[in-house]
Amino acid sequence: MFLVAALAFVGMSAMAQRQEKVVDRVDPRTVQELDHVETTNKFKPYWYLDLQGGAQWTIGEAKFKDLISPNVQLGLGYQFSKVVGARLAVNGWQSKGGFDNLEIMNYKWKYVAGGIDLTFNLSNLVAGWNPKRVFNLSLFVGGGANIGFDNDEAKDISNRTINGIPYEMRYLWDGTKVRPYGRFGLQAMFRLSDAVNLLLEGNANGLSDKYNSKYGDNIDKYVNALIGLRINLGKTYNEEKHEIYRDVVVYDTIYKYVTIEEPKPVKPAAIQKEVFFLINKYDIRDTEAGKIKEIVDYLNKYKDAKVNVVGYADAGTGNDKINDRLAAQRADAVVKALIEQYEISADRISYDSKGARVQPFADNDQNRVTIMIAAE
């Protein structure tokens, strides 16, 4: 019974326990996963500045090219919504007229016209608002006050006669005159950036019949063709990002731990080999070299193993001085083979020599030996 218990204890001690994680079950669940991000733009009311220059054609009795004048315009506007806006504009430089009474006489005068326009973005109205659109077409209507001055050329014509017939300018005016006007027009805008647009504008203006100093029984008119820049004074839209999620089924793996009995690693048994030498010799014979190779194989297999090398001499011959030398030389020969021939690290080798003072074998001749013992 004692023997059985001892064997059982040895068997139990040879077993080791370890915890291992194994799959218990897989549970599905639904989660939301980011699918993509959508970017939307929200309109923002904004101010803008118009800087324009171009030409004016004052409709009259002279040739077209003789009625063209330079023209500039400065505008400050506010866009209330995606479609509707308003602009305060100041336009001016000069206007021209032609008087046809036996001969055509051309003349010019200066003016400044300030007014308010109501604007309508036709592109946004028809196609929907898009702050990145390259081309936008707008319609505007408005009116204001035209201030005319420096009408001296018309006064000079009124003082002339041809064949005794005077030039008749029934509405000749002098000094500074303020007259209301109305106008409408179109604007074509080409987007250069979020802040700057190239602006093309054409507008037609109507005033009282007295604007060009002549009686015509109709309103006086001029047309402006302008090019310039519209500069947005601030952001015209806010960019908003929206994360779009989708439902995704994922599977959660549930683990559990189990105890697994594993055999405890068994320490390898030590190995002993004897290299025998001839009398008064310490060179390793070919018949003995294979024993060193067996020790090397063991050391290569078990990386933590080390070897102890001990040299001996037989007590039946020689004396202690000779035997001590032979024993040391026999140990050195084996150590040298391990290091130089088989490249075993020196820190894995320990060695000694006993001379003839210790006789490991009963047979005298067998004590001419080097004994190698390798173990972990």
C-alpha positions in Angstrom: 0.0 0.0 0.0 2.9 2.3 0.8 4.4 1.6 -2.6 1.2 2.3 -4.4 0.7 5.6 -2.6 4.2 6.6 -3.4 3.8 5.8 -7.1 0.5 7.7 -7.2 2.2 10.8 -5.6 4.9 10.6 -8.2 2.3 10.4 -11.0 0.4 13.4 -9.6 3.5 15.5 -9.2 4.4 14.7 -12.8 1.1 16.3 -13.9 0.7 20.1 -14.2 -2.5 22.1 -14.5 -3.2 25.0 -16.8 -6.2 27.2 -17.6 -7.3 27.4 -21.2 -9.9 29.7 -22.7 -12.3 27.9 -25.0 -15.4 29.0 -26.9 -18.6 28.6 -24.9 -21.2 30.1 -27.3 -21.6 32.8 -30.0 -24.3 35.4 -29.2 -25.6 37.7 -32.1 -26.5 41.3 -31.4 -27.3 44.4 -33.5 -25.2 47.5 -33.3 -25.1 50.8 -35.2 -22.0 51.3 -37.4 -20.9 54.5 -39.1 -21.7 54.1 -42.8 -20.7 57.5 -44.3 -20.7 61.2 -43.6 -22.9 63.5 -45.5 -22.1 67.2 -45.9 -25.0 69.6 -46.4 -24.8 73.4 -46.9 -27.2 75.8 -45.1 -27.9 79.2 -46.6 -26.7 82.1 -44.6 -27.8 85.8 -45.3 -24.9 87.9 -46.3 -23.7 91.4 -47.4 -21.8 91.9 -50.7 -20.0 94.6 -52.5 -20.2 95.3 -56.3 -17.3 97.1 -58.1 -18.1 97.6 -61.8 -17.0 99.6 -64.8 -18.2 99.8 -68.4 -20.0 101.9 -70.9 -23.3 103.7 -71.3 -25.4 104.1 -74.5 -27.7 107.1 -74.2 -30.5 106.6 -76.7 -30.6 109.6 -79.1 -30.5 110.9 -82.7 -26.8 110.5 -83.3 -24.9 107.5 -84.4 -24.5 104.6 -81.9 -20.7 105.1 -81.5 -21.2 108.8 -80.9 -23.5 108.1 -77.9 -21.2 105.8 -76.0 -19.8 107.1 -72.6 -17.7 105.6 -69.8 -19.6 104.4 -66.8 -18.9 103.1 -63.3 -21.0 101.6 -60.6 -20.6 100.9 -56.9 -23.1 98.7 -55.1 -23.7 97.4 -51.5 -26.2 94.6 -51.3 -27.8 92.1 -48.9 -29.0 88.7 -49.8 -32.0 88.0 -47.6 -32.8 84.5 -48.9 -31.8 82.1 -51.6 -33.7 84.0 -54.2 -34.5 87.6 -53.0 -32.0 90.3 -52.2 -31.6 94.1 -52.3 -28.9 96.4 -53.5 -28.1 100.1 -52.9 -26.2 101.2 -56.1 -24.5 104.4 -57.2 -24.0 104.8 -60.9 -22.5 107.6 -62.9 -20.0 109.4 -65.0 -21.6 111.0 -68.1 -24.4 110.8 -70.6 -24.4 111.9 -74.3 -27.1 113.4 -76.6 -27.5 114.2 -80.2 -29.5 117.1 -81.7 -30.7 116.7 -85.3 -31.8 120.1 -86.7 -30.4 120.4 -90.3 -27.2 119.0 -88.9 -26.4 116.6 -86.0 -24.8 118.2 -83.0 -23.5 115.9 -80.2 -23.1 117.0 -76.6 -22.5 115.4 -73.2 -23.2 116.1 -69.5 -22.3 114.5 -66.2 -24.6 112.7 -63.7 -24.7 110.6 -60.6 -27.6 108.2 -60.0 -28.3 106.5 -56.7 -31.0 104.0 -56.1 -32.2 100.7 -54.7 -32.7 97.5 -56.7 -34.7 94.5 -55.7 -32.8 91.4 -57.0 -34.1 87.9 -57.9 -31.8 84.9 -58.4 -33.4 83.1 -61.3 -31.0 80.2 -61.2 -31.9 79.4 -57.6 -35.5 80.0 -58.3 -35.6 77.5 -61.2 -32.9 74.9 -60.4 -32.6 75.2 -56.6 -30.0 76.8 -54.4 -26.5 75.6 -54.8 -23.6 77.7 -53.3 -21.1 75.9 -55.5 -22.9 76.7 -58.8 -20.5 78.2 -61.3 -23.1 80.4 -63.1 -26.0 82.3 -61.7 -28.4 84.5 -63.6 -30.3 87.3 -61.7 -33.0 89.8 -62.6 -33.3 93.1 -60.8 -35.7 96.1 -60.8 -35.3 99.3 -59.0 -35.2 103.1 -59.1 -33.8 106.2 -57.5 -32.7 109.7 -58.2 -30.5 110.9 -61.1 -28.5 114.0 -60.4 -27.4 115.8 -63.6 -24.9 118.6 -63.8 -22.3 120.3 -66.1 -24.8 120.7 -69.1 -22.7 123.5 -70.8 -22.4 121.8 -74.2 -26.2 121.7 -74.6 -26.4 125.4 -73.7 -23.8 126.2 -76.4 -25.9 124.4 -79.0 -29.0 126.2 -78.0 -27.3 129.5 -78.8 -26.5 128.6 -82.4 -28.5 129.1 -85.6 -28.3 127.5 -89.1 -29.5 129.7 -91.9 -31.1 131.9 -89.3 -33.0 129.0 -87.7 -32.1 128.6 -84.0 -31.6 125.2 -82.4 -34.7 124.6 -80.3 -34.0 122.8 -77.0 -37.3 123.3 -75.1 -36.1 121.4 -72.0 -32.7 122.9 -71.7 -31.6 122.9 -68.1 -28.8 124.5 -66.2 -27.1 124.0 -62.9 -27.9 120.7 -61.1 -31.2 118.8 -61.7 -32.5 115.9 -59.7 -34.9 113.5 -61.5 -36.4 110.2 -60.5 -35.6 107.2 -62.6 -36.6 103.5 -62.9 -34.6 100.6 -64.2 -34.4 96.9 -64.7 -31.6 94.6 -65.8 -29.9 91.2 -65.7 -26.8 90.1 -63.9 -24.6 87.1 -64.9 -22.3 85.9 -62.2 -19.4 83.4 -62.6 -18.2 81.9 -59.3 -14.4 82.3 -58.8 -14.4 81.3 -55.2 -16.7 81.3 -52.1 -15.9 85.1 -51.7 -15.5 86.4 -55.3 -17.7 86.3 -58.4 -17.1 87.8 -61.9 -20.1 90.0 -62.5 -21.6 91.0 -65.9 -24.5 93.4 -65.8 -26.8 95.1 -68.3 -29.4 97.6 -67.2 -31.9 99.9 -68.9 -32.9 103.2 -67.3 -35.8 105.5 -67.9 -36.2 109.1 -66.9 -38.3 112.1 -67.6 -38.3 113.6 -71.1 -36.3 116.6 -69.8 -33.1 114.6 -69.0 -31.4 115.3 -72.4 -32.7 118.9 -72.7 -34.8 118.0 -75.8 -38.5 117.7 -76.2 -39.4 114.3 -77.5 -42.8 113.5 -76.1 -41.4 110.3 -74.6 -39.1 109.2 -71.7 -35.4 109.5 -72.0 -33.4 106.3 -71.8 -29.9 105.0 -71.4 -28.4 101.5 -71.2 -25.4 100.5 -69.1 -23.1 97.5 -69.8 -20.9 96.7 -66.9 -18.2 94.2 -65.9 -16.7 93.8 -62.4 -16.5 91.8 -59.3 -19.0 90.9 -56.6 -17.2 90.4 -53.3 -19.2 88.5 -50.6 -18.6 90.1 -47.2 -18.8 87.0 -45.1 -19.8 83.4 -45.5 -22.8 82.7 -47.7 -23.5 79.3 -46.3 -22.7 77.1 -43.3 -21.3 73.6 -43.9 -22.9 70.9 -41.8 -21.7 67.3 -41.5 -24.1 64.5 -40.7 -23.0 61.0 -39.7 -25.1 58.3 -41.3 -25.3 55.0 -39.4 -26.5 51.6 -40.4 -27.6 48.5 -38.4 -25.0 45.7 -38.4 -25.3 42.3 -36.8 -22.2 41.3 -34.9 -21.5 38.1 -33.1 -20.0 38.1 -29.6 -17.9 35.1 -28.8 -18.4 34.0 -25.2 -15.5 32.2 -23.7 -15.0 30.0 -20.6 -12.0 28.7 -18.9 -11.3 25.0 -18.5 -8.6 23.3 -16.5 -6.4 21.0 -18.5 -4.0 18.6 -16.9 -0.7 18.4 -18.7 2.2 16.1 -18.0 5.0 17.9 -16.2 8.1 18.0 -18.4 10.5 15.3 -17.5 14.1 16.3 -17.0 16.3 14.3 -19.4 18.5 11.6 -18.0 22.2 12.3 -17.7 24.5 10.7 -20.2 28.1 9.4 -19.5 30.7 8.4 -22.0 34.3 7.2 -21.5 37.1 7.9 -24.0 39.9 5.3 -23.5 43.6 6.0 -24.3 46.6 3.9 -25.0 49.5 3.7 -22.4 51.4 7.0 -22.1 49.1 8.6 -24.8 46.5 11.4 -24.8 45.5 11.6 -28.5 41.9 10.6 -29.3 41.7 7.5 -31.5 39.1 7.3 -34.3 37.4 4.4 -32.4 36.8 6.7 -29.4 35.8 9.9 -31.3 32.2 8.8 -31.7 31.7 8.9 -28.0 32.4 12.6 -28.0 29.9 13.1 -30.8 27.2 11.4 -28.7 27.9 14.0 -25.9 27.7 16.8 -28.5 24.3 15.5 -29.8 23.0 15.6 -26.3 24.2 19.1 -25.7 22.7 20.3 -29.0 19.4 18.7 -28.1 19.2 20.1 -24.6 20.4 23.7 -24.7 20.6 24.0 -20.9 22.7 20.9 -20.5 26.4 21.1 -19.5 29.2 18.6 -19.5 31.8 17.7 -16.9 35.1 16.3 -18.3 37.5 14.4 -15.9 40.9 12.9 -17.0 42.5 9.8 -15.4 45.7 7.8 -15.5 46.3 4.1 -14.5 48.1 3.5 -11.2 49.9 0.4 -12.5 52.5 2.4 -14.6 54.5 5.6 -14.2 54.6 7.8 -11.1 52.3 10.6 -9.8 54.2 13.3 -11.8 53.8 11.5 -15.0 50.2 10.4 -14.3 49.1 13.9 -13.3 50.4 15.2 -16.6 48.8 12.5 -18.7 45.4 12.8 -16.9 45.4 16.6 -17.5 46.4 16.1 -21.2 43.6 13.5 -21.7 41.0 15.9 -20.3 42.4 18.8 -22.4 42.2 16.7 -25.5 38.5 16.1 -25.0 37.7 19.7 -24.1 39.6 20.9 -27.1 37.6 18.6 -29.4 34.3 19.9 -27.9 35.2 23.6 -28.4 37.2 23.6 -31.6 35.7 20.7 -33.5 32.0 20.9 -32.4 31.8 24.6 -31.3 30.4 23.9 -27.8 30.5 27.1 -25.8 33.2 27.0 -23.1 30.8 28.1 -20.4 29.0 24.8 -20.8 32.1 22.8 -20.0 33.7 22.1 -16.7 36.8 19.8 -16.4 39.3 18.3 -14.0 42.0 15.7 -13.8 42.6 13.1 -11.0 45.9 11.6 -12.1 46.2 8.0 -10.8 44.9 8.9 -7.3 41.4 8.0 -8.3 40.8 4.7 -10.2 37.2 4.6 -11.5 37.6 1.1 -12.9 38.8 -2.2 -11.4 40.8 -3.0 -14.6 44.1 -1.1 -14.4 44.2 -0.5 -18.2 40.7 1.0 -18.3 41.8 3.9 -16.0 43.7 5.4 -18.9 40.4 7.4 -19.6 38.6 10.6 -19.8 35.0 10.4 -18.5 32.3 12.8 -19.8 29.0 13.3 -17.9 26.4 15.6 -19.5 23.2 16.6 -17.8 20.7 19.5 -17.4 
